[in-house]
Amino acid sequence: MGIVSEYVCNLIAKQVNDNGLVVWYDPDGAYADVVAVLDLPDTTVLGYTDSFLRLRWEIDQKHLMDGEEAPRLVVYVPLAQDQTHHALIELEAAGVIMQPGQQPPARNTRLAVVARNALKGVLGDETAAHVEKQTEAGKRTLAALTFEFQAMVNVETFPAIERALLRHAENRLLEKTDGDMLTLAKSRLSRFWCDAEPKLQARWALVASAAEVLLEADRVEKALKKAPASVTGMIEQYAVGSRQGAVSVGKKTDTADSTEEPWCLLDTRHRHLESRWYNFEVHGDDHDSIEKLVIRARRRYVAVGSEIAWQFLTQLQKKAPDKSVARQCEVFENHVKPFLGEKKTAYMWVDALRFEMGRELACLLREDFEVDLQPALAAVPTVTEIGMAALLPGARGVAKLVTAGSGKLALEINGTVIKDRKDRLTFMKEHAGVEVFDVKLDNLLPKPSKKVREGIENAQLILVTSQEIDELC
């Protein structure tokens, strides 16, 4: 369905929502193809063919006019109103009339006027006015208008067309979530004008990111209506997704063949959007629609993300996760210690690397490495001092939360209070049971120094720490 056709459908839908019954006269038969695909919720669509008696009989058979209020009914008549000899006067009195030249303007279906209003947000006022004149002169039909826009998608001659398509995609996504706009945005990224003008490419990428957030929000929101009735189930849905058959969260999983993607993708899409918006440079005055689109995507993300959190906390109040869900304090004992006697092991502590970011990293690493991605329930409160200390040897079972002065908290493991990075490194070296070498991530890249290389060579456990993400945010 083209832009003009959809615009007409929206006009009809609004009149039905406001008034119930619509009698639609179309003397030129311009919208016959639109009526064939018109599908409005809880609305009956009937069309005149060759007999008003037959049309009225069909309405009576369906008991559409039996109630005191007007039904949700659209009656399409491919004739002028004055050619009907008042055959539908009762329907007209019970509802509203839509036809060329009808007032108020929202009920005027003159094709030239509709085409101008539908296309001015895409082509601009000047071009839309030109289209109106040509349509009024009979040079353009609805089918031709629809084809014309589709042809624009394949044109790369003028940057004005590229900007017109951008405005269309942005305004369309402001109206409703539309997967076709994501397809359009991605297809434009490799076109000529995006290569010639990086600012156009950046804007299309931003549109694509916003569309992904909106689509993902709709998908997750729908899934939440049938959310699992347990914390364990919600963790699985968030981190792994759903499959044909049960999957334990604590076991090795590969989300590539999931029948439903994990909910954490909503966080990933939003992160990509914010990153692109942060780096986006606004040029000139033509930025209102993209700003509104980013705001709409943010609001949808917050709304759906809040619903996930609320349902998670509701289930958590009822019952804690079962033992199939790993705990953060078990990471060293279960995933690091078993390898220490066998091979050199790297243990990375990346502050603020949330699960969805780890999942994206794992997807990149799968091309060259065997990857086992597992979610773990974080130690609370989820602050650096507690979360990082929970990754130390002995944290499982005996760690407890203590005050560290000045309103701060710390973790105590076997009588040792661990407050900061220095304490964590000291504790690790004393309790790992092997030679430990600690290094910051930025000292490894792009190339480690001789001292770092020697430290890695002589140690069995290499502890890599990073605070870049936390500092950036």
C-alpha positions in Angstrom: 0.0 0.0 0.0 1.4 3.4 -1.0 1.6 6.6 1.1 -1.5 8.1 -0.5 -3.6 5.0 -0.1 -2.6 4.6 3.5 -3.3 8.3 4.2 -6.9 7.7 2.9 -7.3 4.6 5.1 -6.2 6.7 8.1 -8.8 9.4 7.2 -11.6 6.8 7.0 -10.4 5.2 10.3 -10.5 8.5 12.1 -14.1 9.2 10.9 -15.2 5.7 12.0 -13.6 6.2 15.4 -15.3 9.6 15.8 -18.7 8.9 14.2 -19.1 5.2 13.7 -20.9 5.2 10.4 -19.3 6.6 7.2 -21.0 6.8 3.8 -18.2 7.2 1.2 -19.0 8.5 -2.2 -16.3 8.1 -4.9 -17.7 9.3 -8.2 -14.5 8.6 -10.1 -13.8 5.2 -8.6 -10.4 6.5 -7.6 -10.3 4.5 -4.4 -11.7 1.2 -5.5 -8.4 -0.6 -4.8 -8.2 0.9 -1.4 -11.6 -0.3 -0.3 -10.6 -3.8 -1.4 -7.9 -3.9 1.3 -9.5 -1.6 3.9 -9.3 -3.4 7.2 -10.5 -1.6 10.3 -10.9 -3.1 13.8 -14.5 -4.2 14.6 -15.7 -2.4 11.5 -17.9 -3.7 8.6 -17.0 -2.5 5.1 -19.7 -2.8 2.5 -19.7 -1.7 -1.1 -22.4 -0.8 -3.7 -22.2 -2.8 -6.9 -25.3 -2.7 -8.9 -28.3 -2.4 -6.5 -29.1 -0.2 -3.5 -31.8 -2.7 -2.6 -29.3 -5.4 -2.3 -27.0 -3.2 -0.3 -29.8 -2.2 2.1 -30.8 -5.9 2.4 -27.3 -6.9 3.3 -27.2 -4.2 6.0 -30.6 -5.5 7.4 -29.4 -9.1 7.3 -26.4 -8.1 9.5 -28.7 -6.1 11.8 -26.2 -3.3 11.6 -28.8 -0.5 12.1 -30.9 -2.2 14.9 -29.2 -0.4 17.8 -29.8 3.1 19.1 -26.2 4.1 18.3 -24.6 4.2 14.9 -22.6 1.0 14.0 -18.9 0.9 13.0 -19.8 0.7 9.3 -18.2 2.0 6.1 -20.4 2.0 3.0 -18.5 2.7 -0.2 -20.4 3.9 -3.2 -18.5 4.5 -6.5 -21.0 7.1 -7.6 -21.7 10.8 -6.9 -24.1 11.5 -4.1 -26.6 13.2 -6.4 -26.8 10.0 -8.6 -28.2 7.9 -5.7 -31.6 9.6 -5.5 -31.3 9.7 -1.7 -31.2 5.9 -1.5 -28.9 6.0 1.6 -30.5 9.0 3.3 -31.0 7.0 6.6 -27.3 6.0 6.7 -26.2 9.6 5.9 -28.4 10.9 8.8 -27.0 8.4 11.2 -23.3 9.0 10.3 -21.1 11.2 8.2 -20.4 11.6 4.5 -17.0 11.5 2.8 -16.7 12.6 -0.8 -14.7 15.0 -3.0 -15.2 18.6 -1.8 -16.9 17.6 1.4 -16.6 19.8 4.5 -14.9 19.9 6.9 -11.6 19.2 5.1 -11.0 16.0 7.0 -13.9 14.5 5.0 -12.8 15.8 1.6 -11.5 12.8 -0.4 -10.7 14.7 -3.6 -7.6 12.8 -4.9 -5.6 15.9 -5.6 -6.1 17.3 -2.1 -5.4 13.9 -0.5 -2.3 13.5 -2.6 -0.9 16.9 -1.5 -1.6 16.3 2.2 -0.2 12.8 2.1 3.0 13.7 0.2 4.0 17.1 1.6 5.7 15.5 4.5 7.8 13.4 2.1 8.3 15.6 -0.9 8.1 19.0 0.7 5.3 21.6 0.2 6.5 22.8 -3.3 6.7 19.4 -4.9 3.5 18.3 -3.2 1.7 21.3 -4.6 3.0 20.4 -8.1 1.7 16.9 -7.7 -1.7 18.3 -6.6 -2.0 20.3 -9.8 -1.1 17.4 -12.0 -3.6 15.1 -10.2 -6.3 17.8 -10.5 -5.6 17.9 -14.2 -6.1 14.2 -14.5 -2.5 13.4 -15.2 -2.0 11.2 -12.1 -4.1 8.4 -10.7 -3.8 6.8 -7.3 -2.0 3.9 -8.8 0.4 6.2 -10.5 1.1 8.1 -7.3 1.8 4.9 -5.5 4.2 3.7 -8.2 5.9 7.1 -8.3 6.9 6.9 -4.7 8.1 3.4 -5.0 10.2 4.4 -8.0 11.8 7.2 -5.8 13.4 4.5 -3.7 15.5 3.4 -6.6 16.6 6.9 -7.7 20.0 8.1 -6.7 20.3 11.2 -9.0 19.5 14.0 -6.6 20.2 14.5 -2.9 16.8 16.1 -2.5 15.2 12.7 -3.2 17.4 11.2 -0.5 16.3 13.8 2.0 12.6 13.4 1.0 12.9 9.7 1.7 14.5 10.5 5.0 11.6 12.8 6.0 9.2 10.1 4.9 10.8 7.4 7.0 11.1 9.6 10.1 7.5 10.9 9.9 6.2 7.4 9.2 8.0 6.1 12.3 6.6 8.9 14.4 3.1 7.8 13.4 3.5 4.0 13.9 6.2 1.3 14.1 6.9 0.1 10.6 9.3 -2.6 9.7 9.4 -1.4 6.1 11.0 1.8 7.3 13.8 -0.2 8.9 14.3 -2.1 5.6 14.3 1.3 3.7 16.8 2.8 6.1 19.3 -0.1 5.9 19.0 -0.2 2.1 20.0 3.5 1.8 23.2 3.2 3.9 25.1 1.8 1.0 23.7 4.1 -1.7 25.6 6.8 -3.5 24.5 9.8 -1.5 25.3 8.2 1.8 28.9 7.6 0.6 29.1 11.1 -0.8 27.6 12.8 2.3 28.5 11.2 5.6 25.9 13.2 7.4 23.1 11.5 5.3 24.6 8.1 6.2 24.7 9.0 9.9 21.0 10.1 9.8 19.9 7.0 8.0 21.8 4.9 10.6 20.0 6.8 13.4 16.7 6.2 11.7 17.5 2.5 11.5 18.5 2.4 15.2 15.3 4.2 16.2 13.2 1.7 14.1 15.0 -1.2 15.8 14.2 0.1 19.2 10.5 0.6 18.3 10.2 -2.8 16.7 12.0 -4.5 19.6 9.8 -2.7 22.2 6.7 -3.8 20.4 7.9 -7.4 20.3 8.9 -7.5 24.0 5.8 -5.8 25.1 3.7 -8.4 23.4 5.8 -11.2 24.9 5.4 -9.7 28.4 1.6 -10.3 28.2 2.5 -14.0 28.5 5.6 -13.7 30.6 6.9 -16.7 32.7 5.5 -16.9 36.2 8.9 -17.2 37.8 12.1 -15.3 38.2 14.0 -18.2 36.7 11.8 -18.1 33.6 12.1 -14.4 33.2 15.9 -14.6 33.4 15.8 -17.2 30.7 13.6 -15.1 28.5 15.7 -12.0 29.1 19.1 -13.7 28.5 18.4 -16.6 26.2 15.0 -16.3 24.6 12.5 -19.1 24.1 13.0 -22.4 22.2 11.1 -25.4 21.2 11.6 -27.3 24.4 13.0 -26.4 27.8 16.4 -24.9 28.2 18.2 -24.5 31.5 19.6 -21.1 32.1 22.6 -22.5 33.9 23.7 -24.7 31.0 25.7 -23.9 27.9 23.4 -22.2 25.3 23.7 -20.8 21.9 21.0 -18.2 21.1 21.6 -18.3 17.4 18.8 -20.9 16.8 16.3 -19.6 19.4 12.8 -19.5 18.2 12.4 -16.1 19.9 15.1 -13.6 20.5 16.0 -12.7 24.1 14.5 -9.6 25.7 18.0 -8.2 26.4 18.1 -7.2 22.7 15.9 -4.2 23.6 18.8 -2.9 25.8 21.2 -3.5 22.9 19.1 -1.6 20.4 18.7 1.3 22.8 22.4 1.4 23.5 23.1 1.6 19.8 20.5 4.4 19.4 22.0 6.5 22.2 25.5 6.0 20.8 24.5 7.1 17.4 22.6 10.1 18.7 25.5 11.1 20.9 27.8 11.3 17.8 25.1 12.8 15.5 25.7 16.3 14.4 22.6 18.3 13.6 22.9 20.3 10.4 20.7 23.3 9.6 17.0 23.5 10.7 15.9 20.2 9.2 16.2 18.2 12.3 12.9 18.4 14.1 11.6 15.0 12.9 14.7 13.1 13.8 14.8 14.6 17.3 11.1 13.7 17.8 11.8 10.2 16.5 14.7 9.7 19.0 12.4 10.9 21.8 9.7 8.5 20.8 12.1 5.6 20.7 13.4 6.5 24.2 10.0 6.7 25.6 9.0 3.3 24.3 12.3 1.8 25.6 11.6 3.3 29.1 8.0 2.1 29.1 8.7 -1.5 28.1 11.9 -1.7 30.2 10.0 -0.5 33.2 7.4 -3.2 32.7 10.2 -5.9 32.5 11.6 -4.6 35.8 8.2 -4.5 37.5 7.3 -8.1 36.5 10.8 -9.3 37.5 10.5 -7.8 40.9 7.0 -9.0 41.3 8.1 -12.6 40.7 11.2 -12.1 42.9 9.0 -11.2 45.8 7.2 -14.5 45.4 10.2 -16.8 45.1 13.9 -16.6 44.6 15.5 -18.1 41.4 16.2 -21.8 41.6 19.6 -23.4 41.6 19.8 -23.6 37.8 20.6 -19.8 37.8 24.2 -19.1 38.4 25.3 -16.6 41.1 28.0 -13.9 40.6 29.8 -15.2 43.8 30.2 -18.6 42.2 32.0 -17.4 39.1 35.6 -18.0 40.4 34.9 -21.4 41.9 32.9 -22.7 38.9 34.6 -21.1 35.9 38.1 -20.0 36.8 39.5 -22.3 39.5 39.0 -25.6 37.5 41.4 -24.4 34.8 44.2 -23.1 37.0 46.0 -26.4 37.3 45.7 -27.1 33.6 46.5 -24.0 31.6 47.3 -20.3 31.6 44.0 -18.5 32.3 42.9 -14.9 31.8 40.2 -13.6 34.1 38.7 -10.3 33.0 36.9 -7.8 35.3 35.1 -5.2 33.2 33.2 -2.7 35.3 29.7 -1.9 33.9 29.8 -4.6 31.2 26.2 -5.6 31.5 24.9 -8.9 30.1 23.6 -7.6 26.8 27.0 -6.1 26.0 28.7 -9.4 26.9 26.3 -11.2 24.6 27.2 -8.9 21.7 30.9 -9.4 22.4 30.3 -13.2 22.5 28.6 -13.0 19.1 31.7 -11.4 17.7 34.1 -13.9 19.2 32.1 -16.9 18.0 33.7 -16.5 14.5 37.1 -17.4 15.9 36.6 -19.0 19.3 34.4 -21.5 21.1 32.2 -19.4 23.4 30.0 -20.4 26.3 27.8 -17.5 27.4 25.9 -17.9 30.7 24.0 -15.3 32.7 24.5 -15.0 36.5 22.5 -13.3 39.2 24.4 -10.2 40.4 25.4 -9.6 44.0 23.4 -6.8 45.5 23.7 -3.9 45.8 25.0 -3.8 42.3 27.8 -1.3 42.9 31.5 -1.8 41.9 32.7 -2.4 45.5 30.4 -5.4 45.9 30.1 -6.8 42.4 33.9 -6.9 41.8 34.6 -8.4 45.3 32.0 -11.1 44.6 34.2 -12.4 41.8 37.0 -13.3 44.2 38.0 -16.7 45.6 35.9 -17.7 48.6 33.1 -15.3 47.9 30.6 -18.2 47.5 28.7 -18.9 50.8 30.9 -17.0 53.3 30.9 -13.4 52.0 28.8 -10.8 53.8 28.0 -7.1 53.4 29.6 -4.7 55.8 29.9 -0.9 56.2 33.2 0.7 55.1 32.7 4.2 56.6 31.7 7.4 54.9 28.4 5.8 53.8 30.2 3.2 51.7 29.8 -0.6 51.7 32.3 -3.4 51.4 32.3 -7.2 51.2 33.9 -9.3 53.9 35.3 -12.7 52.9 36.6 -15.0 55.7 37.2 -12.0 58.0 38.9 -9.8 55.4 37.2 -6.6 54.4 37.6 -5.7 50.7 36.9 -2.1 50.0 38.7 -1.1 46.7 40.7 -2.3 43.8 43.9 -2.5 45.8 42.2 -4.8 48.4 40.8 -7.0 45.6 44.1 -7.5 43.9 45.8 -8.3 47.2 43.2 -10.8 48.2 43.3 -12.5 44.8 47.1 -12.9 44.9 46.9 -14.4 48.4 44.0 -16.8 47.8 44.1 -17.8 44.1 46.6 -20.7 44.8 48.7 -19.8 41.7 51.0 -17.0 40.5 48.8 -14.0 39.6 49.7 -11.1 37.3 47.3 -8.1 37.2 47.2 -5.7 34.3 44.8 -3.0 33.2 43.1 -3.4 29.8 44.6 -0.2 28.3 48.1 -1.5 29.1 47.5 -4.4 26.8 46.3 -2.4 23.8 47.5 -1.7 21.2 50.7 -3.5 22.2 51.8 -4.5 25.7 55.2 -3.4 27.0 58.1 -5.8 27.7 57.3 -5.8 31.4 53.7 -6.7 30.8 54.7 -9.5 28.4 57.1 -11.0 30.9 54.4 -10.7 33.7 51.9 -12.7 31.5 54.6 -15.3 30.6 55.5 -16.0 34.3 52.0 -16.1 35.7 49.3 -18.8 35.5 46.4 -16.5 36.2 46.3 -13.1 34.4 43.8 -10.7 36.0 42.7 -8.0 33.5 40.7 -5.1 34.9 38.9 -2.3 33.0 36.9 0.7 34.1 36.6 2.3 30.7 32.9 1.7 30.3 32.1 2.9 33.8 34.1 6.0 33.4 32.6 6.8 30.0 29.1 6.6 31.3 
